[in-house]
Every structure is written in C-alpha cells, then in structure tokens.
Amino acid sequence: MAFAVWIPSRRSDGALSDPDSLLQEHALWHLLCALATLLIWLYYRSERRIDA
C-alpha cells in the first residue's frame, strides 16, 4: 500500500501532492511503512524457536 501511495505522489503535480492538505502523501507513506514493520515484528515474535 505504501508503494501505491508513493506512485501518484512522485511528481509535484501528482494527485496527492497538495502541500496545503492536512493529509500529506509522505506522512501516509511513513505510517504505512511503520505499520508494515510492526506486522513483520509481530509475525517474527510469534515464531517458535526450534531447539536442536
């Protein structure tokens, strides 16, 4: 999803490139990346350790 937000906002005249908007595309991109990091961390934390 973060990549999908980034695509239209790459250019200054993009669909999500309104500097006066409350929702900035770059901030949304950061939030989605943070969410992905949290979900990956929760997944790794749920894995069980295999003792050899």
CHARMM-style PDB file with segment names, atoms N, HN, CA, C and O in Angstrom:
ATOM      1  N   MET     1       0.819  -1.192   0.000  1.00  0.00      PROA
ATOM      2  CA  MET     1       0.000   0.000   0.000  1.00  0.00      PROA
ATOM      3  C   MET     1       0.867   1.261   0.000  1.00  0.00      PROA
ATOM      4  O   MET     1       0.533   2.260  -0.637  1.00  0.00      PROA
ATOM      5  N   ALA     2       1.984   1.194   0.726  1.00  0.00      PROA
ATOM      6  HN  ALA     2       2.255   0.382   1.244  1.00  0.00      PROA
ATOM      7  CA  ALA     2       2.863   2.368   0.761  1.00  0.00      PROA
ATOM      8  C   ALA     2       3.390   2.684  -0.636  1.00  0.00      PROA
ATOM      9  O   ALA     2       3.507   3.851  -1.012  1.00  0.00      PROA
ATOM     10  N   PHE     3       3.702   1.656  -1.392  1.00  0.00      PROA
ATOM     11  HN  PHE     3       3.607   0.708  -1.087  1.00  0.00      PROA
ATOM     12  CA  PHE     3       4.181   1.857  -2.767  1.00  0.00      PROA
ATOM     13  C   PHE     3       3.081   2.471  -3.627  1.00  0.00      PROA
ATOM     14  O   PHE     3       3.349   3.334  -4.463  1.00  0.00      PROA
ATOM     15  N   ALA     4       1.839   2.023  -3.420  1.00  0.00      PROA
ATOM     16  HN  ALA     4       1.621   1.322  -2.741  1.00  0.00      PROA
ATOM     17  CA  ALA     4       0.711   2.563  -4.181  1.00  0.00      PROA
ATOM     18  C   ALA     4       0.473   4.036  -3.854  1.00  0.00      PROA
ATOM     19  O   ALA     4       0.006   4.785  -4.713  1.00  0.00      PROA
ATOM     20  N   VAL     5       0.780   4.459  -2.652  1.00  0.00      PROA
ATOM     21  HN  VAL     5       1.159   3.851  -1.955  1.00  0.00      PROA
ATOM     22  CA  VAL     5       0.665   5.873  -2.281  1.00  0.00      PROA
ATOM     23  C   VAL     5       1.803   6.668  -2.892  1.00  0.00      PROA
ATOM     24  O   VAL     5       1.619   7.815  -3.299  1.00  0.00      PROA
ATOM     25  N   TRP     6       2.967   6.066  -2.957  1.00  0.00      PROA
ATOM     26  HN  TRP     6       3.116   5.134  -2.626  1.00  0.00      PROA
ATOM     27  CA  TRP     6       4.147   6.769  -3.449  1.00  0.00      PROA
ATOM     28  C   TRP     6       4.062   7.062  -4.950  1.00  0.00      PROA
ATOM     29  O   TRP     6       4.508   8.120  -5.395  1.00  0.00      PROA
ATOM     30  N   ILE     7       3.499   6.145  -5.729  1.00  0.00      PROA
ATOM     31  HN  ILE     7       3.136   5.286  -5.367  1.00  0.00      PROA
ATOM     32  CA  ILE     7       3.457   6.286  -7.195  1.00  0.00      PROA
ATOM     33  C   ILE     7       2.798   7.600  -7.638  1.00  0.00      PROA
ATOM     34  O   ILE     7       3.423   8.347  -8.391  1.00  0.00      PROA
ATOM     35  N   PRO     8       1.568   7.921  -7.208  1.00  0.00      PROA
ATOM     36  CA  PRO     8       0.975   9.172  -7.704  1.00  0.00      PROA
ATOM     37  C   PRO     8       1.573  10.434  -7.079  1.00  0.00      PROA
ATOM     38  O   PRO     8       1.298  11.540  -7.544  1.00  0.00      PROA
ATOM     39  N   SER     9       2.372  10.284  -6.051  1.00  0.00      PROA
ATOM     40  HN  SER     9       2.595   9.385  -5.673  1.00  0.00      PROA
ATOM     41  CA  SER     9       2.910  11.472  -5.381  1.00  0.00      PROA
ATOM     42  C   SER     9       4.369  11.745  -5.737  1.00  0.00      PROA
ATOM     43  O   SER     9       4.999  12.602  -5.117  1.00  0.00      PROA
ATOM     44  N   ARG    10       4.907  11.047  -6.703  1.00  0.00      PROA
ATOM     45  HN  ARG    10       4.395  10.351  -7.207  1.00  0.00      PROA
ATOM     46  CA  ARG    10       6.308  11.239  -7.081  1.00  0.00      PROA
ATOM     47  C   ARG    10       6.556  12.613  -7.681  1.00  0.00      PROA
ATOM     48  O   ARG    10       7.615  13.203  -7.465  1.00  0.00      PROA
ATOM     49  N   ARG    11       5.610  13.115  -8.414  1.00  0.00      PROA
ATOM     50  HN  ARG    11       4.750  12.636  -8.589  1.00  0.00      PROA
ATOM     51  CA  ARG    11       5.782  14.403  -9.094  1.00  0.00      PROA
ATOM     52  C   ARG    11       5.088  15.506  -8.306  1.00  0.00      PROA
ATOM     53  O   ARG    11       4.150  15.246  -7.552  1.00  0.00      PROA
ATOM     54  N   SER    12       5.544  16.711  -8.482  1.00  0.00      PROA
ATOM     55  HN  SER    12       6.305  16.923  -9.094  1.00  0.00      PROA
ATOM     56  CA  SER    12       4.953  17.834  -7.744  1.00  0.00      PROA
ATOM     57  C   SER    12       3.526  18.138  -8.187  1.00  0.00      PROA
ATOM     58  O   SER    12       2.778  18.768  -7.440  1.00  0.00      PROA
ATOM     59  N   ASP    13       3.130  17.703  -9.388  1.00  0.00      PROA
ATOM     60  HN  ASP    13       3.738  17.191  -9.995  1.00  0.00      PROA
ATOM     61  CA  ASP    13       1.753  17.911  -9.845  1.00  0.00      PROA
ATOM     62  C   ASP    13       0.919  16.639  -9.736  1.00  0.00      PROA
ATOM     63  O   ASP    13      -0.122  16.517 -10.382  1.00  0.00      PROA
ATOM     64  N   GLY    14       1.378  15.688  -8.912  1.00  0.00      PROA
ATOM     65  HN  GLY    14       2.224  15.787  -8.387  1.00  0.00      PROA
ATOM     66  CA  GLY    14       0.681  14.418  -8.739  1.00  0.00      PROA
ATOM     67  C   GLY    14      -0.640  14.582  -7.998  1.00  0.00      PROA
ATOM     68  O   GLY    14      -0.948  15.647  -7.464  1.00  0.00      PROA
ATOM     69  N   ALA    15      -1.405  13.503  -7.979  1.00  0.00      PROA
ATOM     70  HN  ALA    15      -1.155  12.638  -8.412  1.00  0.00      PROA
ATOM     71  CA  ALA    15      -2.736  13.531  -7.373  1.00  0.00      PROA
ATOM     72  C   ALA    15      -2.689  13.791  -5.872  1.00  0.00      PROA
ATOM     73  O   ALA    15      -3.613  14.392  -5.323  1.00  0.00      PROA
ATOM     74  N   LEU    16      -1.650  13.356  -5.213  1.00  0.00      PROA
ATOM     75  HN  LEU    16      -0.900  12.868  -5.659  1.00  0.00      PROA
ATOM     76  CA  LEU    16      -1.565  13.516  -3.758  1.00  0.00      PROA
ATOM     77  C   LEU    16      -0.550  14.564  -3.341  1.00  0.00      PROA
ATOM     78  O   LEU    16      -0.078  14.539  -2.204  1.00  0.00      PROA
ATOM     79  N   SER    17      -0.209  15.462  -4.207  1.00  0.00      PROA
ATOM     80  HN  SER    17      -0.592  15.482  -5.131  1.00  0.00      PROA
ATOM     81  CA  SER    17       0.841  16.444  -3.928  1.00  0.00      PROA
ATOM     82  C   SER    17       0.272  17.827  -3.648  1.00  0.00      PROA
ATOM     83  O   SER    17       0.644  18.796  -4.309  1.00  0.00      PROA
ATOM     84  N   ASP    18      -0.600  17.924  -2.704  1.00  0.00      PROA
ATOM     85  HN  ASP    18      -0.903  17.137  -2.167  1.00  0.00      PROA
ATOM     86  CA  ASP    18      -1.148  19.217  -2.310  1.00  0.00      PROA
ATOM     87  C   ASP    18      -0.465  19.643  -1.013  1.00  0.00      PROA
ATOM     88  O   ASP    18      -0.763  19.083   0.042  1.00  0.00      PROA
ATOM     89  N   PRO    19       0.443  20.620  -1.064  1.00  0.00      PROA
ATOM     90  CA  PRO    19       1.193  21.000   0.135  1.00  0.00      PROA
ATOM     91  C   PRO    19       0.323  21.622   1.226  1.00  0.00      PROA
ATOM     92  O   PRO    19       0.748  21.686   2.379  1.00  0.00      PROA
ATOM     93  N   ASP    20      -0.884  22.082   0.890  1.00  0.00      PROA
ATOM     94  HN  ASP    20      -1.230  22.030  -0.047  1.00  0.00      PROA
ATOM     95  CA  ASP    20      -1.766  22.689   1.878  1.00  0.00      PROA
ATOM     96  C   ASP    20      -2.756  21.697   2.477  1.00  0.00      PROA
ATOM     97  O   ASP    20      -3.566  22.063   3.329  1.00  0.00      PROA
ATOM     98  N   SER    21      -2.696  20.455   2.039  1.00  0.00      PROA
ATOM     99  HN  SER    21      -2.038  20.158   1.347  1.00  0.00      PROA
ATOM    100  CA  SER    21      -3.615  19.433   2.512  1.00  0.00      PROA
ATOM    101  C   SER    21      -3.225  18.964   3.916  1.00  0.00      PROA
ATOM    102  O   SER    21      -2.044  18.947   4.265  1.00  0.00      PROA
ATOM    103  N   LEU    22      -4.218  18.586   4.713  1.00  0.00      PROA
ATOM    104  HN  LEU    22      -5.176  18.600   4.430  1.00  0.00      PROA
ATOM    105  CA  LEU    22      -3.953  18.052   6.041  1.00  0.00      PROA
ATOM    106  C   LEU    22      -3.286  16.681   5.948  1.00  0.00      PROA
ATOM    107  O   LEU    22      -2.413  16.358   6.754  1.00  0.00      PROA
ATOM    108  N   LEU    23      -3.690  15.881   4.974  1.00  0.00      PROA
ATOM    109  HN  LEU    23      -4.399  16.143   4.319  1.00  0.00      PROA
ATOM    110  CA  LEU    23      -3.119  14.560   4.771  1.00  0.00      PROA
ATOM    111  C   LEU    23      -2.037  14.644   3.701  1.00  0.00      PROA
ATOM    112  O   LEU    23      -2.342  14.813   2.520  1.00  0.00      PROA
ATOM    113  N   GLN    24      -0.818  14.532   4.093  1.00  0.00      PROA
ATOM    114  HN  GLN    24      -0.570  14.396   5.052  1.00  0.00      PROA
ATOM    115  CA  GLN    24       0.307  14.577   3.169  1.00  0.00      PROA
ATOM    116  C   GLN    24       0.680  13.158   2.752  1.00  0.00      PROA
ATOM    117  O   GLN    24       0.690  12.246   3.579  1.00  0.00      PROA
ATOM    118  N   GLU    25       0.980  12.977   1.491  1.00  0.00      PROA
ATOM    119  HN  GLU    25       0.971  13.718   0.819  1.00  0.00      PROA
ATOM    120  CA  GLU    25       1.298  11.633   0.987  1.00  0.00      PROA
ATOM    121  C   GLU    25       2.555  11.069   1.633  1.00  0.00      PROA
ATOM    122  O   GLU    25       2.633   9.862   1.863  1.00  0.00      PROA
ATOM    123  N   HSD    26       3.524  11.896   1.925  1.00  0.00      PROA
ATOM    124  HN  HSD    26       3.460  12.877   1.738  1.00  0.00      PROA
ATOM    125  CA  HSD    26       4.765  11.400   2.519  1.00  0.00      PROA
ATOM    126  C   HSD    26       4.510  10.909   3.942  1.00  0.00      PROA
ATOM    127  O   HSD    26       5.080   9.902   4.360  1.00  0.00      PROA
ATOM    128  N   ALA    27       3.668  11.604   4.678  1.00  0.00      PROA
ATOM    129  HN  ALA    27       3.204  12.422   4.338  1.00  0.00      PROA
ATOM    130  CA  ALA    27       3.313  11.170   6.029  1.00  0.00      PROA
ATOM    131  C   ALA    27       2.543   9.852   5.979  1.00  0.00      PROA
ATOM    132  O   ALA    27       2.784   8.962   6.794  1.00  0.00      PROA
ATOM    133  N   LEU    28       1.630   9.725   5.040  1.00  0.00      PROA
ATOM    134  HN  LEU    28       1.434  10.448   4.377  1.00  0.00      PROA
ATOM    135  CA  LEU    28       0.880   8.481   4.882  1.00  0.00      PROA
ATOM    136  C   LEU    28       1.819   7.339   4.528  1.00  0.00      PROA
ATOM    137  O   LEU    28       1.654   6.226   5.027  1.00  0.00      PROA
ATOM    138  N   TRP    29       2.793   7.598   3.679  1.00  0.00      PROA
ATOM    139  HN  TRP    29       2.927   8.502   3.273  1.00  0.00      PROA
ATOM    140  CA  TRP    29       3.776   6.584   3.309  1.00  0.00      PROA
ATOM    141  C   TRP    29       4.543   6.116   4.550  1.00  0.00      PROA
ATOM    142  O   TRP    29       4.758   4.917   4.731  1.00  0.00      PROA
ATOM    143  N   HSD    30       4.952   7.053   5.396  1.00  0.00      PROA
ATOM    144  HN  HSD    30       4.777   8.027   5.249  1.00  0.00      PROA
ATOM    145  CA  HSD    30       5.662   6.688   6.623  1.00  0.00      PROA
ATOM    146  C   HSD    30       4.776   5.863   7.562  1.00  0.00      PROA
ATOM    147  O   HSD    30       5.246   4.895   8.159  1.00  0.00      PROA
ATOM    148  N   LEU    31       3.528   6.229   7.693  1.00  0.00      PROA
ATOM    149  HN  LEU    31       3.146   7.016   7.208  1.00  0.00      PROA
ATOM    150  CA  LEU    31       2.625   5.464   8.555  1.00  0.00      PROA
ATOM    151  C   LEU    31       2.426   4.044   8.046  1.00  0.00      PROA
ATOM    152  O   LEU    31       2.407   3.099   8.834  1.00  0.00      PROA
ATOM    153  N   LEU    32       2.278   3.888   6.747  1.00  0.00      PROA
ATOM    154  HN  LEU    32       2.294   4.656   6.106  1.00  0.00      PROA
ATOM    155  CA  LEU    32       2.102   2.540   6.188  1.00  0.00      PROA
ATOM    156  C   LEU    32       3.367   1.704   6.340  1.00  0.00      PROA
ATOM    157  O   LEU    32       3.283   0.503   6.600  1.00  0.00      PROA
ATOM    158  N   CYS    33       4.530   2.316   6.183  1.00  0.00      PROA
ATOM    159  HN  CYS    33       4.598   3.291   5.971  1.00  0.00      PROA
ATOM    160  CA  CYS    33       5.786   1.586   6.389  1.00  0.00      PROA
ATOM    161  C   CYS    33       5.942   1.183   7.851  1.00  0.00      PROA
ATOM    162  O   CYS    33       6.411   0.082   8.142  1.00  0.00      PROA
ATOM    163  N   ALA    34       5.557   2.058   8.767  1.00  0.00      PROA
ATOM    164  HN  ALA    34       5.176   2.952   8.530  1.00  0.00      PROA
ATOM    165  CA  ALA    34       5.620   1.732  10.190  1.00  0.00      PROA
ATOM    166  C   ALA    34       4.668   0.589  10.523  1.00  0.00      PROA
ATOM    167  O   ALA    34       5.006  -0.292  11.314  1.00  0.00      PROA
ATOM    168  N   LEU    35       3.490   0.602   9.927  1.00  0.00      PROA
ATOM    169  HN  LEU    35       3.216   1.317   9.285  1.00  0.00      PROA
ATOM    170  CA  LEU    35       2.538  -0.484  10.143  1.00  0.00      PROA
ATOM    171  C   LEU    35       3.091  -1.805   9.615  1.00  0.00      PROA
ATOM    172  O   LEU    35       2.952  -2.839  10.268  1.00  0.00      PROA
ATOM    173  N   ALA    36       3.710  -1.778   8.454  1.00  0.00      PROA
ATOM    174  HN  ALA    36       3.823  -0.938   7.923  1.00  0.00      PROA
ATOM    175  CA  ALA    36       4.304  -2.997   7.892  1.00  0.00      PROA
ATOM    176  C   ALA    36       5.416  -3.519   8.796  1.00  0.00      PROA
ATOM    177  O   ALA    36       5.540  -4.728   8.989  1.00  0.00      PROA
ATOM    178  N   THR    37       6.221  -2.621   9.348  1.00  0.00      PROA
ATOM    179  HN  THR    37       6.120  -1.638   9.191  1.00  0.00      PROA
ATOM    180  CA  THR    37       7.286  -3.023  10.256  1.00  0.00      PROA
ATOM    181  C   THR    37       6.710  -3.660  11.517  1.00  0.00      PROA
ATOM    182  O   THR    37       7.219  -4.678  11.986  1.00  0.00      PROA
ATOM    183  N   LEU    38       5.668  -3.076  12.059  1.00  0.00      PROA
ATOM    184  HN  LEU    38       5.255  -2.249  11.678  1.00  0.00      PROA
ATOM    185  CA  LEU    38       5.014  -3.645  13.241  1.00  0.00      PROA
ATOM    186  C   LEU    38       4.465  -5.034  12.947  1.00  0.00      PROA
ATOM    187  O   LEU    38       4.629  -5.948  13.755  1.00  0.00      PROA
ATOM    188  N   LEU    39       3.821  -5.198  11.808  1.00  0.00      PROA
ATOM    189  HN  LEU    39       3.688  -4.455  11.152  1.00  0.00      PROA
ATOM    190  CA  LEU    39       3.250  -6.503  11.466  1.00  0.00      PROA
ATOM    191  C   LEU    39       4.330  -7.561  11.258  1.00  0.00      PROA
ATOM    192  O   LEU    39       4.144  -8.716  11.641  1.00  0.00      PROA
ATOM    193  N   ILE    40       5.446  -7.183  10.660  1.00  0.00      PROA
ATOM    194  HN  ILE    40       5.597  -6.244  10.349  1.00  0.00      PROA
ATOM    195  CA  ILE    40       6.556  -8.126  10.495  1.00  0.00      PROA
ATOM    196  C   ILE    40       7.120  -8.503  11.856  1.00  0.00      PROA
ATOM    197  O   ILE    40       7.416  -9.672  12.104  1.00  0.00      PROA
ATOM    198  N   TRP    41       7.269  -7.517  12.743  1.00  0.00      PROA
ATOM    199  HN  TRP    41       7.028  -6.568  12.542  1.00  0.00      PROA
ATOM    200  CA  TRP    41       7.784  -7.794  14.088  1.00  0.00      PROA
ATOM    201  C   TRP    41       6.847  -8.732  14.848  1.00  0.00      PROA
ATOM    202  O   TRP    41       7.309  -9.659  15.513  1.00  0.00      PROA
ATOM    203  N   LEU    42       5.540  -8.502  14.756  1.00  0.00      PROA
ATOM    204  HN  LEU    42       5.164  -7.749  14.216  1.00  0.00      PROA
ATOM    205  CA  LEU    42       4.578  -9.387  15.428  1.00  0.00      PROA
ATOM    206  C   LEU    42       4.645 -10.796  14.858  1.00  0.00      PROA
ATOM    207  O   LEU    42       4.517 -11.769  15.602  1.00  0.00      PROA
ATOM    208  N   TYR    43       4.842 -10.918  13.568  1.00  0.00      PROA
ATOM    209  HN  TYR    43       4.946 -10.128  12.964  1.00  0.00      PROA
ATOM    210  CA  TYR    43       4.959 -12.240  12.959  1.00  0.00      PROA
ATOM    211  C   TYR    43       6.208 -12.959  13.461  1.00  0.00      PROA
ATOM    212  O   TYR    43       6.138 -14.122  13.860  1.00  0.00      PROA
ATOM    213  N   TYR    44       7.349 -12.272  13.444  1.00  0.00      PROA
ATOM    214  HN  TYR    44       7.406 -11.328  13.121  1.00  0.00      PROA
ATOM    215  CA  TYR    44       8.587 -12.900  13.922  1.00  0.00      PROA
ATOM    216  C   TYR    44       8.501 -13.253  15.400  1.00  0.00      PROA
ATOM    217  O   TYR    44       9.037 -14.276  15.827  1.00  0.00      PROA
ATOM    218  N   ARG    45       7.838 -12.425  16.172  1.00  0.00      PROA
ATOM    219  HN  ARG    45       7.402 -11.595  15.825  1.00  0.00      PROA
ATOM    220  CA  ARG    45       7.694 -12.700  17.606  1.00  0.00      PROA
ATOM    221  C   ARG    45       6.847 -13.927  17.856  1.00  0.00      PROA
ATOM    222  O   ARG    45       7.026 -14.609  18.865  1.00  0.00      PROA
ATOM    223  N   SER    46       5.928 -14.219  16.954  1.00  0.00      PROA
ATOM    224  HN  SER    46       5.783 -13.665  16.134  1.00  0.00      PROA
ATOM    225  CA  SER    46       5.045 -15.377  17.126  1.00  0.00      PROA
ATOM    226  C   SER    46       5.699 -16.696  16.750  1.00  0.00      PROA
ATOM    227  O   SER    46       5.194 -17.762  17.100  1.00  0.00      PROA
ATOM    228  N   GLU    47       6.811 -16.633  16.045  1.00  0.00      PROA
ATOM    229  HN  GLU    47       7.221 -15.767  15.761  1.00  0.00      PROA
ATOM    230  CA  GLU    47       7.510 -17.857  15.635  1.00  0.00      PROA
ATOM    231  C   GLU    47       8.103 -18.566  16.860  1.00  0.00      PROA
ATOM    232  O   GLU    47       8.578 -17.924  17.797  1.00  0.00      PROA
ATOM    233  N   ARG    48       8.066 -19.849  16.833  1.00  0.00      PROA
ATOM    234  HN  ARG    48       7.680 -20.371  16.072  1.00  0.00      PROA
ATOM    235  CA  ARG    48       8.619 -20.634  17.950  1.00  0.00      PROA
ATOM    236  C   ARG    48      10.050 -21.019  17.624  1.00  0.00      PROA
ATOM    237  O   ARG    48      10.379 -21.326  16.479  1.00  0.00      PROA
ATOM    238  N   ARG    49      10.902 -20.999  18.651  1.00  0.00      PROA
ATOM    239  HN  ARG    49      10.635 -20.749  19.581  1.00  0.00      PROA
ATOM    240  CA  ARG    49      12.288 -21.366  18.471  1.00  0.00      PROA
ATOM    241  C   ARG    49      12.408 -22.886  18.439  1.00  0.00      PROA
ATOM    242  O   ARG    49      11.792 -23.587  19.242  1.00  0.00      PROA
ATOM    243  N   ILE    50      13.202 -23.377  17.510  1.00  0.00      PROA
ATOM    244  HN  ILE    50      13.702 -22.807  16.858  1.00  0.00      PROA
ATOM    245  CA  ILE    50      13.440 -24.814  17.379  1.00  0.00      PROA
ATOM    246  C   ILE    50      14.749 -25.129  18.074  1.00  0.00      PROA
ATOM    247  O   ILE    50      15.798 -24.633  17.664  1.00  0.00      PROA
ATOM    248  N   ASP    51      14.709 -25.938  19.112  1.00  0.00      PROA
ATOM    249  HN  ASP    51      13.856 -26.340  19.445  1.00  0.00      PROA
ATOM    250  CA  ASP    51      15.925 -26.336  19.816  1.00  0.00      PROA
ATOM    251  C   ASP    51      16.512 -27.557  19.136  1.00  0.00      PROA
ATOM    252  O   ASP    51      15.817 -28.544  18.898  1.00  0.00      PROA
ATOM    253  N   ALA    52      17.784 -27.480  18.830  1.00  0.00      PROA
ATOM    254  HN  ALA    52      18.348 -26.677  19.024  1.00  0.00      PROA
ATOM    255  CA  ALA    52      18.442 -28.596  18.129  1.00  0.00      PROA
ATOM    256  C   ALA    52      18.942 -29.634  19.095  1.00  0.00      PROA
ATOM    257  OT1 ALA    52      19.520 -30.637  18.678  1.00  0.00      PROA
TER     258      ALA     52
END
